[in-house]
Amino acid sequence: DWLKDIIRGSSILSDNYFSVGDVVMYKEYEGKVISLGLKTTKIEELKTGNIISIANRNIDEIQVVSENVYLRVPMPYEVTVEDAEEAMNVIISKAKTVKGVKDCSYKGVAELADSSIKYMLLVKCNPAKKLQIIRNVNREILLGLKECNIQVPYNQIDVHNK
């Protein structure tokens, strides 16, 4: 196994699979690469700060995380598509002011859900900071919807009597 680790470790270094500072996903862990060695790669988990050591023979289980974050913005069915897209423009302009957001764009209707239409927003940001950026952009989504007088939908049950 140690020979596999050394061979895979040299492959990581020579083929640039990823480098120190990249954000990667290994199993259920997402973290920033803090060191690359011949036998192991160490990542700092984004959620907890824990250090995880990965044997380089497991490189095929590691994925480099994209800077793309997709968020769904729910709006009631009563809001017209034109008004919803106008609201998305307001939200995009607000999201672009969030520190760490590289770009933000509207991608269309993502889902016709039970109690809402969900519109897709693409946010580009540093993967290492995406958790906080998502929270900050969600705040701007709420403010943008409020500015456009659109309430966030929630599940409701209508009962009809005859």
N, C-alpha and C positions, 0 to 999 in steps of 0.2 A: 504493500500500500504506500509506503514512503516513497518508493520509486515512481509510482503513478503520480503522487503529489508533486514531486520535483519536475517530472515531465510536463504535467499540466501547468505548474507554476511558471516554467520557462515559456510555455505557450501563451499564458496570460500576458507576460511581459513583452514577448516578441510580437504577438499578433494584436496587441491593444484591445483585448476584449472589453476591458474597462480599466480605469485608472483611479488613483487616489483622488477623492473628492466627488466621484460619480455616486449617484444614488442607485442602489440595486435592490432587487427582490430575491430573497432566498427562502423557499417554502412560504411560511406566513409572515416572515420578517422583512421589513423594508428599512434599509439603513444606508448610511453614507460610508463608502470605503475609506478606512483610515490607514490601512497598511496592506501592502502586497508582499508576500514572501514566497520563497520557493516551495514551501510545504503548505502554508495556510494564507488565507485572506481574512482580514479582520474588518468587520463593519460595526458601526455604532447605530443601533436601532433608533429610528426617528421618534417613535412614541415614548420610549422609556429611557433612552440613553444607555441601555445595556450594550456591552461589547460582545459580539458573537464572532467566534472563530470558526471558519469554514475550511475544511480540507480541500485543497485544490483539485483533487480527483472528482469533486462534485461540481465543477465549473459548469457543466451542462445544465445544472438546476438553477443557475444564477441568471437573472434577467436585468438588463439596464433599464431603469425607469425613465419614461418619457417626460418631457416638460409639459405635456398636454394634460389638462384636467377638464373633464366634461361635467358641467353642472346642469341640472334640470330645474327650470323655473316654472312652477305650477301657476296656472291662471284659470279662473272659472270659465265654464262653457259660455256664460253670458257675455264675456268680453269678445268682441269681434277680433278676427285675425289681424286686421289692420291696426286696431288699438293695441293689441298685444305686441305687435312688431314695433309700434311706436314706443311702447313701454320698454321693450328690449333695447332699443337705441338709448333710452335714458339710462337704463341699467349698465349698458356697455360703457357709456361715458363716465359713469361713477366708478365702475370696476377698474377702468384704466388708471384712475388716480390712486388706487391701492398700492402701497409700497411693495415692490417685488413683482408686480404684474408686468410682464413683458408685452403682452398683447391680449386682446379680448375680442371675440367675434361671435355673431349669431349664426347658428348652423341649421335652423329650421325647427319644424315640429318633431319632437322626439317620441311622443306617446299620446294617445287618446285614452286617458285613464278613466277610472270609474267616476271620480268627482272633479276632474280637472283636465286641462290640456297642458302638457308639459313641453316647454320650449327649450331647445338645447343651446347652451352657452359654452364656448370653448375659451378657456383661460390658459395662457402660456406663462409658466413661471419656473423658477428654480425648484426642482423636485425636492431638495433638502428642506425647503421652506413652505412646501405646499399645504401642510396641515393648517398653519396659521393663515396663509393666504386664502384658503377655502373659507375659513371662519370670517375673515375680513370681507371677502366678496359676498358671502351670504348676507352679511349685514347691509352691504350696499344694495343687494337685491331687494331686501325688505324696505329700505329707504326709497328705492326707485319705484317699487310698487305703490308705496304710500303716496309718493309724489304724483303718481298717475291715477290716484284714487281707485286702485285695484286691491281688493282684499285677497289674502292668501286663502285658497279653498281648503276645506277639510271635509272629511266624510260626514255625511248627514243621512238620516233616514226620514223619508216623507211617508206619512201614513194617510191613506185616503179612505174615507167612509162613504158608503152609499146610503 
